[in-house]
Amino acid sequence: MTVMAEHTSQMSVDEFETIASAAPETVTLEFIDGRIGVKQVTDGDHDTIVSWLAKRCIQARPDLDLYHARGLRVDGYRQSRARPDAVLVPEAHFAGHGEWADPAGALMVVEVTSYDTDTDTDRRDRHEKPAAYGQAGIPLYLLIDRDSCTVTVHSGPDRRVGGYRNAHVTKFGETLVLPDPVGIELDTEILENYVR
């Protein structure tokens, strides 16, 4: 997740989508729990991590695509709109979808922490995002946490209350297994190069 400047006034999802559609290309907006957030430009290490993950996923599973910053309608979580750092789906899954796609069919969403205020990263990436993604029924949520030098795989989404039933934490440098429906093994040693 990138640095977020947040506006605390409540607005409807329709108002948010109108604002988001008029935003310039250099501004990325999200709408989580009734609040609009502005994602600032990511740093090179953040983008390199997403690129590394894309290569590993496509090499292991050429039947899949990893989309960067794809808009998702996570309606079950207070009519939210999220732009995960990456979304893993079957090949060409989002063809024909608009700016905010239904998350049905997504196999995994990915967030990479950025160096922002601890409360923002903690609240959004470690609490709000997994609640939203779990309630949307996305099978896996992968959090690459550059603050703690860990990768957490959340699995077993709980559509009723949100979040995930399971979380497996792996330290950078260890091997990580992404469970089904992804079924990929990752050597995370290289991630040690992309932290401050």
Steps between C-alpha positions, in 0.01 A plus 500: 500500500631839416494820701145623545371851557155451641191714501277417793168628370255221416378474142305254291663251268336677203659830604836328536479337155420838344804656666724203414400507133603867475833462682816548292708191414760597760248463785372164620192499721345238728180501703519281812243506778335819375827698481688609191873441490760632257784261418822687439762388248678183610878475537721289276545222755122467537456471123791255475331270754176501298699432180692215670173344616344533154793316340490218756124455469501498120800262484335254737146547369490627138122457512479801735541879470618736774335840458656808660268743689179354356187659643274257690145543631518352849136587563449269796739715703297821532474558124877535463717543191859376530809512278728223627862518394434182298218257425563142380228363271452248218642623169299785340252490790449877510451543124184703443475618861472868586713698741356323808475124444310239695759306708335165416763284336795676664731240654723732702543869580836646597602804702858616552548735792647840439687724738221721625364566846481180700135557583404531132681182391380314807137601463466462124732213402480290816135552600265670250632341181495139626151557642379629162674235291384216726142619497520518119595130503845540342678174591842647587633833625878537481654778711866573427594702806822696458475636855517159668687324213227236480255362248159402634265274308140538613272214397153368580293813425204564729226652285264544792711715733797585278865421533671164479500200728870420449820705481842347439801729555833438325817703559683649200757242392279197564301296250133587478230271365190667362221246562227402256352636287838657412740218590830683451820481704704821538856551622474834683873559551513774234247709696774579752651729232191722486469625856662804658 
